[in-house]
Structure formats: structure tokens, C-alpha cells
Amino acid sequence: MMGLPAALLLLAPSPAPAPADYATGIPVIFATIGHSEWCPAGNVRVDLHTGDYTLTPRAARAACRDPKLVRPIEHGQVDAARLSAIREAYGRAQEEGLDACRAGKRGDIIVSNGGTPIMVLTSGAGTWAVPQDYGCWSSAAIALHRALDEMFKASHQR
């Protein structure tokens, strides 16, 4: 369940993030990943300065309805090549912005049986969230989310 502060972030307009300063701003990404129509999504938090991450993988379909289910929390560090790719995708999202509809594009209709993903970018300069309307995500925001989802895909329980 999402807390009230996180829910309020989703409703706030999201101007383009300021350029990243990996030495002082310590950009961090939080995103839901591993969306499924049967089980709650997993989530990941990645520190773009160090590559440290905290991951809660999506649960296996056979177990996700168990009211006593406690999903493991994994900690690790993204390798240099993958961290570089995520930083590049983050930079493109900063340049393009997260909300395509705000830039005048008409939102696409996107159907997702697994629910709408959540992605929040934060740094020393501020915090930005993707639009609640998945059809208004910029192409750079979609690419950043897909890169995160793909990076941690093997962690999701089947």
C-alpha cells in the first residue's frame, strides 16, 4: 500500500528534473517493476551515485495471494555498465521531461492489466513523479522504466 506522501506526489504536476550532479545531488530512482495482472508489482530503489539498490521482487503467482506473504528485500549494487545505462536513460528523462501531455502531446491510450507503474526521481534539486495517466508518460520516462524493469527481471519470482 502506498503512503499518503507518495500518493500526493503522483497527483502533483511534474516539470522536467534539473540536470544530475552525481557527486552532490545524489539522484535516486524509485519505481514499481515486474507488473502482473495476478500479483502486486515489485519495486526498486536505485542510488545513481553509488549504484546501490534495494529491491522487493514481485512474488510468485502461486504465493502472492497468501495474506501472510512477506516478500524478501534484496540489497546489492548495479554493475558499472548497467549503472551507466540507467544514468543515460535518467539524463534523457531529465532533458525530455516525464509528462508528454504537459509538453502538448495528446495522451495515448495504454491498457495494462498489471496496473499503472509508478516512478519517482529525486535529487538534491527536487522530486519528480511520472504522470498518473500512463498514456502521458514521455518516451524517455517509458524507456527509463523499461530499463529498470529489464535490469531486475530475473529477480521476479515466477
Order of alpha helices (4+ residues) and beta strands (2+ residues): alpha-beta-beta-beta-beta-alpha-beta-beta-alpha
